[in-house]
């Protein structure tokens, strides 16, 4: 399981909201994993993504973040399945 956290403005713009939506859709459309949870807080959004192979999923998620211009303000954390 991966947790991707993306920092942004306390009140995201419509463009930022669209980037978030597109990221979430691409994770699932490209069969990288399933978004099982999304948490929105002040200045960030966090996605919990269930993946089959962490080693293969991380570079693909990094590429999506890079393509969307969110890589420099993102973190990816590996969490064990509960």
Residue frames relative to the residue before (quaternion, step in Angstrom):
aa qw qx qy qz dx dy dz
X 1.0000 0.0000 0.0000 0.0000 0.00 0.00 0.00
X 0.1612 -0.7799 0.6007 0.0702 3.54 -1.06 0.84
X 0.1596 -0.7353 0.6465 0.1260 3.52 -1.22 0.59
X 0.1056 -0.7848 0.6104 0.0203 3.55 -0.68 1.15
X 0.0577 -0.7948 0.6040 0.0104 3.55 -0.70 1.10
X 0.1127 -0.7871 0.6063 0.0142 3.54 -0.88 1.05
X 0.2840 -0.7580 0.5677 0.1498 3.56 -0.73 1.10
X 0.1117 0.7789 -0.6123 0.0764 3.55 -1.09 0.73
X 0.7328 -0.3862 0.3035 0.4708 3.55 -1.29 -0.17
X 0.6455 -0.5323 0.3824 0.3920 3.55 -1.19 0.56
X 0.7654 0.1423 -0.0845 0.6219 3.56 1.11 -0.68
X 0.2524 -0.8217 0.4877 0.1524 3.61 -0.01 1.26
X 0.5119 -0.6333 0.4970 0.2996 3.52 -1.18 0.72
X 0.6637 -0.4769 0.3752 0.4373 3.60 -1.24 0.20
X 0.6262 0.5361 -0.3387 0.4536 3.60 1.05 -0.73
X 0.6502 0.5085 -0.3067 0.4739 3.58 1.00 -0.88
X 0.6399 0.5225 -0.3208 0.4633 3.57 0.96 -0.82
X 0.6473 0.5093 -0.3107 0.4744 3.58 1.03 -0.77
X 0.6160 0.5366 -0.3414 0.4648 3.61 1.04 -0.75
X 0.6394 0.5284 -0.3169 0.4600 3.57 0.96 -0.88
X 0.6713 0.5042 -0.2914 0.4584 3.55 0.87 -0.99
X 0.6575 0.5119 -0.3006 0.4639 3.57 0.95 -0.91
X 0.6230 0.5354 -0.3374 0.4597 3.60 0.98 -0.84
X 0.6732 0.5018 -0.2931 0.4572 3.57 0.82 -1.02
X 0.6640 0.5065 -0.3027 0.4593 3.60 0.91 -0.89
X 0.6775 0.5016 -0.2988 0.4473 3.60 0.91 -0.90
X 0.5804 0.5697 -0.3770 0.4432 3.59 1.05 -0.69
X 0.7314 0.4130 -0.2371 0.4882 3.57 0.90 -0.89
X 0.6576 0.5217 -0.3178 0.4408 3.63 0.93 -0.86
X 0.7248 0.4098 -0.2373 0.5004 3.58 1.04 -0.76
X 0.4348 -0.7405 0.4203 0.2932 3.58 1.32 0.27
X 0.2622 0.7521 -0.5468 0.2580 3.55 0.98 0.90
X 0.7407 -0.2797 0.2143 0.5720 3.55 1.02 -0.84
X 0.4800 -0.6326 0.5175 0.3188 3.52 -1.36 -0.18
X 0.3543 -0.7029 0.5743 0.2251 3.54 -0.87 0.96
X 0.1384 -0.8305 0.5384 0.0355 3.56 -0.47 1.24
X 0.7967 0.0354 -0.0213 0.6029 3.58 1.23 -0.33
X 0.0521 -0.7560 0.6511 0.0439 3.53 -1.22 0.60
X 0.0769 -0.7831 0.6170 0.0115 3.55 -0.87 1.03
X 0.1289 -0.7776 0.6124 0.0604 3.55 -0.87 0.98
X 0.0078 0.7901 -0.6117 0.0393 3.54 -0.85 1.04
X 0.6877 -0.4375 0.3479 0.4633 3.54 -1.28 -0.04
X 0.8568 0.0905 -0.1050 0.4966 3.55 -0.55 1.21
X 0.7939 0.2041 -0.1585 0.5505 3.61 1.14 0.26
X 0.1278 -0.7082 0.6775 0.1522 3.49 -1.45 0.18
X 0.1343 -0.7978 0.5868 0.0348 3.55 -0.99 0.87
X 0.1339 -0.7874 0.5998 0.0484 3.56 -0.88 1.01
X 0.1962 -0.7191 0.6519 0.1391 3.55 -1.05 0.81
X 0.0564 -0.8189 0.5698 -0.0390 3.53 -0.65 1.19
X 0.2676 -0.7463 0.5922 0.1440 3.55 -0.77 1.09
X 0.0051 -0.8048 0.5920 -0.0425 3.58 -0.70 1.11
X 0.4957 -0.6464 0.4880 0.3136 3.57 -1.20 0.49
X 0.8080 0.0873 -0.0120 0.5825 3.57 0.93 -0.92
X 0.3641 -0.7734 0.4842 0.1869 3.54 -0.23 1.32
X 0.6587 0.5423 -0.3094 0.4198 3.56 0.88 -0.97
X 0.7038 0.4324 -0.2585 0.5008 3.58 1.04 -0.72
X 0.6655 0.5389 -0.3046 0.4171 3.60 1.04 -0.75
X 0.6198 0.5862 -0.3581 0.3796 3.61 0.93 -0.83
X 0.7005 0.4446 -0.3129 0.4623 3.67 0.70 -0.85
X 0.6352 0.5245 -0.3362 0.4566 3.58 1.07 -0.64
X 0.6446 0.4911 -0.3164 0.4931 3.59 1.04 -0.73
X 0.6208 0.5301 -0.3425 0.4650 3.60 0.98 -0.78
X 0.6462 0.5200 -0.3220 0.4564 3.59 0.96 -0.83
X 0.6460 0.5077 -0.3235 0.4692 3.61 0.96 -0.81
X 0.6484 0.5112 -0.3140 0.4687 3.57 0.97 -0.86
X 0.6434 0.5206 -0.3128 0.4660 3.58 1.01 -0.85
X 0.6679 0.5151 -0.2979 0.4471 3.58 0.87 -0.94
X 0.7282 0.4223 -0.2355 0.4857 3.56 1.06 -0.71
X 0.5107 -0.6717 0.4051 0.3521 3.59 1.29 -0.01
X 0.5791 0.6070 -0.3688 0.4002 3.60 1.21 0.34
X 0.4109 0.7595 -0.4440 0.2394 3.61 1.25 -0.09
X 0.6976 0.4989 -0.2907 0.4242 3.59 0.86 -0.91
X 0.7528 0.3306 -0.2087 0.5296 3.59 1.18 -0.32
X 0.5864 0.5654 -0.3529 0.4603 3.53 1.23 0.62
X 0.1187 -0.7487 0.6441 0.1021 3.51 -1.30 0.47
X 0.1832 -0.7444 0.6317 0.1151 3.54 -1.23 0.61
X 0.0739 -0.7956 0.6013 -0.0059 3.54 -0.79 1.09
X 0.2979 -0.7292 0.5874 0.1860 3.57 -0.98 0.85
X 0.0336 -0.7831 0.6210 -0.0059 3.56 -0.88 0.99
X 0.4702 -0.6614 0.5021 0.2989 3.54 -1.08 0.72
X 0.5432 -0.6044 0.4744 0.3385 3.51 -1.20 0.58
X 0.3636 -0.7432 0.5280 0.1912 3.55 -0.97 0.90
